[in-house]
């Protein structure tokens, strides 16, 4: 039996989803050697970026910023706490809420991470305006795909 040719719109190389997936894997792979000396994985780095920007968030607030659920976030936070970079403490007024704070070591790590964005820009070989445009387009796509809250 002869197969009919695959239509162009079903070719892997025509899929936006695959292009995003492959780019994401490539970019996170480039981060690995930059983050290894800091003792961080890429998801842990994202957590630290948020906390360096605003310390003292709850797990819920951190999850909202990172678009992660608590089931994904909690193991990351446990590993960061075990590494001595953050502390986790239940709120006295509402024990369901857990505050996440940087330790001295977590705060000091920010200085060591300062060159990571510059190194990434060099590795990506994109001009600053190209990086901004790409980032803004991806953020817009994410907003369009996010469920709206009524």
C-alpha angles and dihedrals in degrees: 000000000000117000118224115235118270111257114246093245089061096051114114093230090056093058119104089200092060094046090052092045094049093045092049092051091047094049095047088048090056090052093056099079090042093052099039093079088053091051091238135127118217094260090048089051090055090052091050092049090056093047093047086054095045121005123200101044125153120243088252093053091046090050091051092052092048096037090235130132121235091252089063096036100047096066090048091052092047090054092047089050091049088052089054095243100115140019125220120206132172115236113249093217092051117014091194088071120076121198118216117206134174118246121218088265091050092051092047090052089066090071090053091050096051095100096049096090092046091049090049091051090053093048093048091050092216125139114241092254091050091051092050092048093048092046092048093048091050091048090051091050090050091050091050092051096044116100113255119238114229 
